[in-house]
């Protein structure tokens, strides 16, 4: 993609990599689909790095603004899905 991911420069290199992996998983859900469990694993790690709901909303809002992909709607769909299910967004 031709945009920069929203990151906090106070995060460690590993945390930045894991947040980017989460956003890449959201992109994958929109572009070709992703396994529910893979996306949930990325989301759980993201929540370890960004535990605050307010901060999550801000970062995911920035991501949606630049990419057009809604992390909120994707995670909502993932939480309603069954284990092993493939998640595809429109």
N, C-alpha and C positions, 0 to 999 in steps of 0.2 A: 504494500500500500504506500501511497504517497503522502503520509502524514506522520506526525510524531505522537507516540502514546503519552497520555498524561502520567507523569511519574513524579515522585517526591525525592528530591536529591538527598534527603536525610536517610533514605532506605539504603541498605547494603546492596552490593552488586547482585548477590543471590536473590534478594527480595525484588529488585528491579526486574531481573530475568523472570521470576515467577509471576509478577504482575503482567508482564508482557505476554507470557504464556497464557494467562487467563484471557486477555483481550484477543489473542490469536484464536483461542477456543471459541469465543463469541463470534469472531469473523467466520470461522469454519462452520458454525451452526447456520449462518446466513448463506454462505457460499456453496457448501456441498453437504452439510449435515455432519453431525458428530454423535458419538455414543454418549448416552446420558452419564454413565459412570466416569468417563474421561472428563467431561465438563464439570461434574460435581467435584472431582478431585482438584481441578484447577481452581474452582470457586472456593473450596474449603481452605486452600493455601492462600488465596487472595484475602479471605476473611481473617487469617492469622496475621497478615501484614496490615490490613486495613480493618480493624475490629469495629470502629465507630460507624454507625449508620449514616451520620451526617457526612463524614469524610467519604464513605462509599458512594453516597448520592452525588457528591461533588465530582469525584473522579470519574464515575460512570457517566455522569451528565456531560463532562468534557469529552469523554470518548465518543458518546453518541453525537455530540455536536460536530466533531471532526470526521467521524466515520459514517454516520447514519445508522449505526447498529445499536439497538437497545439492549444493554446488559440486563436491565431490570426485567423486561418482557421475556428475555431468554431464560433467565434464572427462574422466573415464575413458572414458565413452561416446564423446565427441568424438574422442579420440585413436585409438579403434578404428574410427571411421567413415571413409568415403571422401570425398575432396574433392567438394564440391557436394551432399553428402547433407544432408537435413533432420534435425535432432535434435529429438526430442520425448521428454519425460520423463513418468513417471507418478507 
